[in-house]
Amino acid sequence: MSNLFRERVDPVTGDSLRFSEQISWISQRIIRRWTFVIAYSLLTLLWLFFPRYFPDGLSGWNIWASYMALLIESVVGIGVFGISMRDHLMLKKIEASARVSEENGENLRRLHDELIAHVKVSEQRHDHALAHLVALMEHHGVEPPISTVERAVND
């Protein structure tokens, strides 16, 4: 029995399960099997056809079956509620992360646009300086290298 209540983790998320969630997992592992369904169905049929052998006859069966349904659904509900709360918290973290990522994307787009503007200004200044250099070289009778002239003319 001590093995049943060791620390367990959610098989999907890896989260540590609280004691109530462990109870829920254990009970679900027991009741969500065909053997449980068949045994419970056989017991129901026995109680139905031989009510005198069971305490309080069919009314006792109705009370016991109702209690089992409430107990099972409550235990399952506790587990599901705990898991859905963790899911909710995780979704809030994901949403916050998405918001930060979107802000970072907007900042990157803005920086990209600023960089493009700076590159264009730098290219214009370069072209202007190159044109002046070529003009100075021609004014002083120095033959500019072909690549410099071609670049100044082609740009």
C-alpha angles and dihedrals in degrees: 000000000000088000090061094062101043116124109287133191130214106262093223106035100026090228118149110253122229119233093260090051090049089054089050093050092047093049092046090050088055101042099037093071131097091235091061093046092049094045092048090048092050091049089050092052092048092050090046096050098034105032093152090069093057129067114269094357118239094344088059089050092051091051093046094046092048091049091049091050092050093045095048094046092046093051092046090046092053091054094045092046092053092047093047090052090054089046089052092052091048091050090052090052091048091049091051090048091050090051092052090046091052091050090049090050091052090049091050091050090050092048090047091053091048091049092050089050091050092048091052092050090047091050091050091050090047092050090047092049091046092051090051091048092052090047091050092048091050091045091055093043097249115143108231117223113267093243092055093050094044090049093049092048097042096046 
